[in-house]
Amino acid sequence: MTMSTVPRLPATPREFEEEARARLDPAHYDYFAGGAGDEVTLRANEAAFRRLALLPRVLRGAGEPRTEVALPGGRAGMPVLVAPTAFHRLADPEGERATARAAAANETIMMVSMASTVGVEDVAAAAPDAVLWFQLYVQTDMPFTETVVRRAEAAGCAALVVTVDSPARGVRERELAHGFHDLPDGLRCENLRDGAAVRPIVMSPDIGWEHIDRLRRMTDLPIVLKGIMNPADVRPAIEHGAAALLVSNHGGRQLDTLPATLDMLPSVVAAAGGAVPVLLDGGVRRGTDVVKALALGAAAVAVGRPVLWGLAAGGERGAARVLAMLRAEVREALALCGCASPADLDPSMVRRAC
């Protein structure tokens, strides 16, 4: 294909979503886009960023900004990671392989979902330069959980991202309206393979801190606990061996009417007291959103839906373009705020806008 015939990619995050919506089966678009209940939390995540304004410093002689960050599971070229999201082959035939290559091209970390439609080994093989973390739902069948952990270790994953906000599955009315209950023929959650069969993901209210302890004894990989929203859970998380915390309300897909993650970030950061890094996902759409979260104490953020819109709109090239846009926007926002790196940001540089 000559340069003149390469399809033009959308120019903004919103255009990427519009293009993805036009290309995707409506049931699959709503699976990716939708949230639980009345989607109050889904909307709140983005709205929280709009309520905050940046307050730059001037004449600081900061020089060209650097965007690199160091995390327990490795370094990233920017403070924007790829959040774990399921079923990428609904968006593009290459699925998570393409997403991993896009992440590697942008020198960032991809969190591979347990519900990936490509096995973690194949994701790693498709993108040997990618830094991968593996997202895990601890299963009540701990021997099977260990089997999945060993696969992630063997694939070279550098951390485990353990989702802790899912004792049950949230009810998403968009999915019910479409009757979307399972993957199309030919697609499976490949990390759930058990011999010839593919297990379902079990979400159980029986999962407790003792399971995190067992997981901690099971592996030397750093454990990131994803789904911390209440500051009261921070100290137990650290005491049970968490290497990092991810403030997350599951993108509004679990319990509706939770607060926005950005609104809870400062209190979780305060409760952590610098003992472990705190990350955030939910509602991040532009580089200015990233900088606001960093100013409030996040070590990095993770994005899910924007990468899926890029993947659906333009495959690997589209996902890579979305990540490149975010990296450029973060660099620009840091420069305009008078910062040489994310470490120069602090809470005095954000104000409530309305």
Stockholm file with secondary structure:
# STOCKHOLM 1.0

chainA/1-354         MTMSTVPRLPATPREFEEEARARLDPAHYDYFAGGAGDEVTLRANEAAFRRLALLPRVLRGAGEPRTEVALPGGRAGMPVLVAPTAFHRLADPEGERATARAAAANETIMMVSMASTVGVEDVAAAAPDAVLWFQLYVQTDMPFTETVVRRAEAAGCAALVVTVDSPARGVRERELAHGFHDLPDGLRCENLRDGAAVRPIVMSPDIGWEHIDRLRRMTDLPIVLKGIMNPADVRPAIEHGAAALLVSNHGGRQLDTLPATLDMLPSVVAAAGGAVPVLLDGGVRRGTDVVKALALGAAAVAVGRPVLWGLAAGGERGAARVLAMLRAEVREALALCGCASPADLDPSMVRRAC
#=GR chainA/1-354 SS CCGGGSCCCCSSHHHHHHHHHHHSCHHHHHHHHCCSTTCHHHHHHHHHHHTEEECCCCSCCCCSCCCCEEETTEEESSSEEECCCSCGGGTCTTTHHHHHHHHHHTTCEEEECTTCSSCHHHHHHHCTTCEEEEEECCCSSHHHHHHHHHHHHHTTCCCEEEECSCSSCCCCHHHHHHTCCSCCTTCCCGGGEETTEECCCCCCTTCCHHHHHHHHHHCCSCEEEEEECSGGGHHHHHHTTCSEEEECCGGGTSSTTCCCHHHHHHHHHHHHTTSSCEEEESSCCSHHHHHHHHHTTCSEEEECHHHHHHHHHHHHHHHHHHHHHHHHHHHHHHHHTTCSSGGGCCGGGEEECC
#=GC SS_cons         CCGGGSCCCCSSHHHHHHHHHHHSCHHHHHHHHCCSTTCHHHHHHHHHHHTEEECCCCSCCCCSCCCCEEETTEEESSSEEECCCSCGGGTCTTTHHHHHHHHHHTTCEEEECTTCSSCHHHHHHHCTTCEEEEEECCCSSHHHHHHHHHHHHHTTCCCEEEECSCSSCCCCHHHHHHTCCSCCTTCCCGGGEETTEECCCCCCTTCCHHHHHHHHHHCCSCEEEEEECSGGGHHHHHHTTCSEEEECCGGGTSSTTCCCHHHHHHHHHHHHTTSSCEEEESSCCSHHHHHHHHHTTCSEEEECHHHHHHHHHHHHHHHHHHHHHHHHHHHHHHHHTTCSSGGGCCGGGEEECC
//
